[in-house]
Structures are given as C-alpha cells and as structure tokens.
Amino acid sequence: MGNLLGAPVTEKETHAGVTTCGAEFGVSSMQGWRVSMEDTHIAETSLYAVEEVNGKYQKIDVPGHAIFAVFDGHGGAFAANYSGANFCRVLSHQPKFVEYAKFEAERPAKEETFASPEERSAYIQSGLAMLQEALKTSFVDIDQEIAYAMKGQKVPEAD
C-alpha cells in the first residue's frame, strides 16, 4: 500500500447521472489516507459491441445496458487507471459480447415465439451465459494488456 498521509483527505468527488433507460446513479470517491488516489471507476451508460466484417468495423448498440465498476488501486494506480480507461474497449470487441449484442437485438421478437415460460427462460439464460463469458474474458484480457504494458509492449488501441 505504500506511504500514508498524517491525516486522511476527506474531500469527495461525486458524479451523478441517468442511464439511457432512465435509471439514476451516483458514484463517489475519496482519497483517504493514501498519498494519491489509486482507485478508478467507470459509469458507462450506453454499451455497444464492435464486430469486424470484411475488414471494416461495425458498431452494434446494446440498448438498455450500462456498466458500473470500481477498479481498486491497492496494488498501485497503474492497473486501476489502465482498467478504467480500457475495459469498455476490450469488452466491446469480445466475440461473446458481439454475439450477446445480436442476441439482444433479436430478443424482443424471439421471446414472443416461445410456447412456454420454461422455453423463454432457457433462451434468456443462454444470453446471460454469453454476457458472463464476455465479462470474464474481458477481465483476463485486461490483465494480459497490463502485463504487456508493464513490459513496455503497448497495445495500439489502448488509452
């Protein structure tokens, strides 16, 4: 954790907003006893996937979705700041997230075709499994990018 201050910095930085589907949110941070703020957060209120088709990138909006995360800097600010600046980029390019974005686009029409609540539930669970896999893989990929950055091997798309 490194050096600590003689007294905590108790000033808070607070941001509030509304997601695209109308959910209100607020985030707040405080430095505390540390010499500098080492945590980072994201509050991304509109998500999209990016798919490469014939050498061109296509954006697929994922309406009604937002992501909120805190990246703890107790291991140092670099990993937290890198994660905050790059997580949404990494997620948007995950093949399972692209698949999930397409799933979400077709879901309203498809849900009307199920004969039973069990069929509908199984369908929704299959989409949630895609999202879960995309999130897991994004965290692993961010870790790999941080390892590359620590070795001086910058990822071209990274912030």
Short mmCIF file of the C-alpha atoms (twelve columns), coordinates in Angstrom:
data_MODEL
# 
_entry.id   MODEL 
# 
loop_
_atom_site.group_PDB 
_atom_site.id 
_atom_site.type_symbol 
_atom_site.label_atom_id 
_atom_site.label_alt_id 
_atom_site.label_comp_id 
_atom_site.label_asym_id 
_atom_site.label_seq_id 
_atom_site.Cartn_x 
_atom_site.Cartn_y 
_atom_site.Cartn_z 
_atom_site.pdbx_PDB_model_num 
ATOM 1   C CA . MET A 1   0.000   0.000   0.000   1 
ATOM 2   C CA . GLY A 2   2.966   2.334   0.298   1 
ATOM 3   C CA . ASN A 3   3.163   5.540   2.265   1 
ATOM 4   C CA . LEU A 4   0.241   7.000   4.175   1 
ATOM 5   C CA . LEU A 5   -0.655  10.588  4.992   1 
ATOM 6   C CA . GLY A 6   -0.693  12.004  8.515   1 
ATOM 7   C CA . ALA A 7   -4.427  12.719  8.109   1 
ATOM 8   C CA . PRO A 8   -6.959  11.456  5.585   1 
ATOM 9   C CA . VAL A 9   -8.044  13.541  2.592   1 
ATOM 10  C CA . THR A 10  -11.817 13.508  3.077   1 
ATOM 11  C CA . GLU A 11  -12.911 15.640  0.125   1 
ATOM 12  C CA . LYS A 12  -15.191 13.592  -2.073  1 
ATOM 13  C CA . GLU A 13  -15.525 13.649  -5.823  1 
ATOM 14  C CA . THR A 14  -19.079 12.783  -6.817  1 
ATOM 15  C CA . HIS A 15  -20.762 12.311  -10.173 1 
ATOM 16  C CA . ALA A 16  -24.405 11.528  -10.849 1 
ATOM 17  C CA . GLY A 17  -26.289 10.668  -13.993 1 
ATOM 18  C CA . VAL A 18  -29.071 8.765   -15.671 1 
ATOM 19  C CA . THR A 19  -28.719 5.710   -17.890 1 
ATOM 20  C CA . THR A 20  -30.336 5.548   -21.321 1 
ATOM 21  C CA . CYS A 21  -33.194 3.529   -19.802 1 
ATOM 22  C CA . GLY A 22  -33.804 6.091   -17.043 1 
ATOM 23  C CA . ALA A 23  -32.025 4.535   -14.040 1 
ATOM 24  C CA . GLU A 24  -30.398 7.179   -11.873 1 
ATOM 25  C CA . PHE A 25  -26.913 6.514   -10.497 1 
ATOM 26  C CA . GLY A 26  -24.245 8.167   -8.444  1 
ATOM 27  C CA . VAL A 27  -20.578 7.465   -7.857  1 
ATOM 28  C CA . SER A 28  -18.310 8.983   -5.258  1 
ATOM 29  C CA . SER A 29  -14.639 8.634   -4.374  1 
ATOM 30  C CA . MET A 30  -12.411 9.766   -1.551  1 
ATOM 31  C CA . GLN A 31  -8.621  9.561   -1.342  1 
ATOM 32  C CA . GLY A 32  -8.457  8.768   2.376   1 
ATOM 33  C CA . TRP A 33  -5.088  8.045   3.977   1 
ATOM 34  C CA . ARG A 34  -3.189  7.339   0.762   1 
ATOM 35  C CA . VAL A 35  -0.674  9.786   -0.739  1 
ATOM 36  C CA . SER A 36  -2.649  9.798   -4.004  1 
ATOM 37  C CA . MET A 37  -5.940  8.411   -5.282  1 
ATOM 38  C CA . GLU A 38  -5.282  4.932   -6.613  1 
ATOM 39  C CA . ASP A 39  -8.813  3.737   -7.429  1 
ATOM 40  C CA . THR A 40  -10.663 4.299   -10.690 1 
ATOM 41  C CA . HIS A 41  -14.299 3.801   -11.561 1 
ATOM 42  C CA . ILE A 42  -16.359 3.653   -14.721 1 
ATOM 43  C CA . ALA A 43  -20.006 4.525   -15.230 1 
ATOM 44  C CA . GLU A 44  -20.705 3.785   -18.882 1 
ATOM 45  C CA . THR A 45  -24.367 4.365   -19.612 1 
ATOM 46  C CA . SER A 46  -24.505 3.143   -23.198 1 
ATOM 47  C CA . LEU A 47  -22.801 -0.002  -24.383 1 
ATOM 48  C CA . TYR A 48  -22.036 -1.309  -27.842 1 
ATOM 49  C CA . ALA A 49  -20.193 -4.214  -29.405 1 
ATOM 50  C CA . VAL A 50  -17.746 -3.934  -32.281 1 
ATOM 51  C CA . GLU A 51  -17.649 -6.582  -34.973 1 
ATOM 52  C CA . GLU A 52  -15.195 -6.749  -37.839 1 
ATOM 53  C CA . VAL A 53  -16.950 -7.561  -41.112 1 
ATOM 54  C CA . ASN A 54  -14.919 -7.703  -44.335 1 
ATOM 55  C CA . GLY A 55  -12.139 -5.598  -42.831 1 
ATOM 56  C CA . LYS A 56  -14.495 -2.899  -41.562 1 
ATOM 57  C CA . TYR A 57  -15.701 -2.351  -38.034 1 
ATOM 58  C CA . GLN A 58  -19.425 -2.375  -37.372 1 
ATOM 59  C CA . LYS A 59  -20.896 -0.955  -34.166 1 
ATOM 60  C CA . ILE A 60  -23.826 -2.850  -32.622 1 
ATOM 61  C CA . ASP A 61  -25.656 -0.898  -29.929 1 
ATOM 62  C CA . VAL A 62  -26.825 -2.762  -26.828 1 
ATOM 63  C CA . PRO A 63  -29.753 -0.613  -25.659 1 
ATOM 64  C CA . GLY A 64  -30.870 -0.732  -22.055 1 
ATOM 65  C CA . HIS A 65  -27.436 -1.775  -20.808 1 
ATOM 66  C CA . ALA A 66  -24.884 0.068   -18.681 1 
ATOM 67  C CA . ILE A 67  -21.766 -0.939  -16.799 1 
ATOM 68  C CA . PHE A 68  -20.504 0.342   -13.476 1 
ATOM 69  C CA . ALA A 69  -17.211 -0.812  -11.997 1 
ATOM 70  C CA . VAL A 70  -14.622 0.109   -9.408  1 
ATOM 71  C CA . PHE A 71  -11.020 -0.811  -10.105 1 
ATOM 72  C CA . ASP A 72  -9.222  -0.979  -6.771  1 
ATOM 73  C CA . GLY A 73  -5.794  0.602   -6.774  1 
ATOM 74  C CA . HIS A 74  -4.418  -1.070  -3.672  1 
ATOM 75  C CA . GLY A 75  -1.827  -2.741  -5.858  1 
ATOM 76  C CA . GLY A 76  -0.984  0.633   -7.400  1 
ATOM 77  C CA . ALA A 77  -2.724  3.190   -9.541  1 
ATOM 78  C CA . PHE A 78  -1.430  1.974   -12.919 1 
ATOM 79  C CA . ALA A 79  -3.555  -1.186  -13.161 1 
ATOM 80  C CA . ALA A 80  -6.675  0.585   -11.874 1 
ATOM 81  C CA . ASN A 81  -6.262  3.530   -14.267 1 
ATOM 82  C CA . TYR A 82  -5.488  1.260   -17.227 1 
ATOM 83  C CA . SER A 83  -8.521  -0.890  -16.494 1 
ATOM 84  C CA . GLY A 84  -10.822 2.100   -16.152 1 
ATOM 85  C CA . ALA A 85  -9.595  3.615   -19.411 1 
ATOM 86  C CA . ASN A 86  -9.717  0.391   -21.434 1 
ATOM 87  C CA . PHE A 87  -12.269 -2.054  -20.035 1 
ATOM 88  C CA . CYS A 88  -15.188 -0.957  -22.225 1 
ATOM 89  C CA . ARG A 89  -12.990 -1.085  -25.344 1 
ATOM 90  C CA . VAL A 90  -11.897 -4.625  -24.514 1 
ATOM 91  C CA . LEU A 91  -15.466 -5.731  -23.717 1 
ATOM 92  C CA . SER A 92  -16.866 -4.240  -26.921 1 
ATOM 93  C CA . HIS A 93  -14.535 -6.397  -29.051 1 
ATOM 94  C CA . GLN A 94  -15.195 -9.704  -27.281 1 
ATOM 95  C CA . PRO A 95  -16.729 -12.239 -29.681 1 
ATOM 96  C CA . LYS A 96  -19.197 -13.350 -26.981 1 
ATOM 97  C CA . PHE A 97  -20.229 -9.721  -26.407 1 
ATOM 98  C CA . VAL A 98  -20.808 -9.283  -30.143 1 
ATOM 99  C CA . GLU A 99  -22.918 -12.452 -30.016 1 
ATOM 100 C CA . TYR A 100 -24.765 -11.073 -26.979 1 
ATOM 101 C CA . ALA A 101 -25.443 -7.744  -28.742 1 
ATOM 102 C CA . LYS A 102 -27.016 -9.631  -31.645 1 
ATOM 103 C CA . PHE A 103 -28.967 -11.780 -29.182 1 
ATOM 104 C CA . GLU A 104 -30.335 -8.628  -27.514 1 
ATOM 105 C CA . ALA A 105 -31.315 -7.132  -30.878 1 
ATOM 106 C CA . GLU A 106 -33.419 -10.165 -31.798 1 
ATOM 107 C CA . ARG A 107 -34.678 -10.976 -28.289 1 
ATOM 108 C CA . PRO A 108 -37.951 -8.950  -28.240 1 
ATOM 109 C CA . ALA A 109 -39.287 -10.607 -31.389 1 
ATOM 110 C CA . LYS A 110 -37.992 -14.050 -30.486 1 
ATOM 111 C CA . GLU A 111 -39.473 -14.036 -26.973 1 
ATOM 112 C CA . GLU A 112 -42.964 -13.821 -28.473 1 
ATOM 113 C CA . THR A 113 -42.484 -17.170 -30.214 1 
ATOM 114 C CA . PHE A 114 -41.961 -19.378 -27.157 1 
ATOM 115 C CA . ALA A 115 -44.718 -21.792 -26.225 1 
ATOM 116 C CA . SER A 116 -43.833 -21.955 -22.531 1 
ATOM 117 C CA . PRO A 117 -42.206 -19.857 -19.806 1 
ATOM 118 C CA . GLU A 118 -39.542 -22.575 -19.497 1 
ATOM 119 C CA . GLU A 119 -38.526 -22.135 -23.141 1 
ATOM 120 C CA . ARG A 120 -38.344 -18.380 -22.681 1 
ATOM 121 C CA . SER A 121 -36.299 -18.780 -19.501 1 
ATOM 122 C CA . ALA A 122 -33.828 -21.135 -21.169 1 
ATOM 123 C CA . TYR A 123 -33.445 -18.679 -24.042 1 
ATOM 124 C CA . ILE A 124 -32.738 -15.779 -21.683 1 
ATOM 125 C CA . GLN A 125 -30.269 -17.897 -19.704 1 
ATOM 126 C CA . SER A 126 -28.367 -18.630 -22.915 1 
ATOM 127 C CA . GLY A 127 -27.974 -14.886 -23.471 1 
ATOM 128 C CA . LEU A 128 -26.837 -14.310 -19.903 1 
ATOM 129 C CA . ALA A 129 -24.220 -17.037 -20.351 1 
ATOM 130 C CA . MET A 130 -22.835 -15.130 -23.360 1 
ATOM 131 C CA . LEU A 131 -22.646 -11.932 -21.318 1 
ATOM 132 C CA . GLN A 132 -20.985 -13.710 -18.401 1 
ATOM 133 C CA . GLU A 133 -18.339 -15.241 -20.670 1 
ATOM 134 C CA . ALA A 134 -17.676 -11.876 -22.349 1 
ATOM 135 C CA . LEU A 135 -17.140 -10.185 -18.977 1 
ATOM 136 C CA . LYS A 136 -14.835 -12.937 -17.696 1 
ATOM 137 C CA . THR A 137 -12.754 -12.881 -20.860 1 
ATOM 138 C CA . SER A 138 -12.550 -9.076  -20.745 1 
ATOM 139 C CA . PHE A 139 -11.016 -9.162  -17.266 1 
ATOM 140 C CA . VAL A 140 -8.456  -11.753 -18.382 1 
ATOM 141 C CA . ASP A 141 -7.636  -9.703  -21.498 1 
ATOM 142 C CA . ILE A 142 -7.224  -6.507  -19.446 1 
ATOM 143 C CA . ASP A 143 -4.813  -8.381  -17.167 1 
ATOM 144 C CA . GLN A 144 -2.828  -9.507  -20.217 1 
ATOM 145 C CA . GLU A 145 -2.719  -5.970  -21.620 1 
ATOM 146 C CA . ILE A 146 -1.478  -4.635  -18.280 1 
ATOM 147 C CA . ALA A 147 1.252   -7.296  -18.257 1 
ATOM 148 C CA . TYR A 148 2.278   -6.251  -21.786 1 
ATOM 149 C CA . ALA A 149 2.270   -2.578  -20.796 1 
ATOM 150 C CA . MET A 150 4.453   -3.330  -17.767 1 
ATOM 151 C CA . LYS A 151 6.972   -4.886  -20.187 1 
ATOM 152 C CA . GLY A 152 6.820   -1.829  -22.457 1 
ATOM 153 C CA . GLN A 153 4.702   -3.561  -25.122 1 
ATOM 154 C CA . LYS A 154 1.842   -1.126  -25.687 1 
ATOM 155 C CA . VAL A 155 -1.418  -2.327  -27.206 1 
ATOM 156 C CA . PRO A 156 -2.073  0.023   -30.175 1 
ATOM 157 C CA . GLU A 157 -5.768  0.629   -29.376 1 
ATOM 158 C CA . ALA A 158 -5.181  1.198   -25.654 1 
ATOM 159 C CA . ASP A 159 -5.714  4.516   -23.883 1 
# 
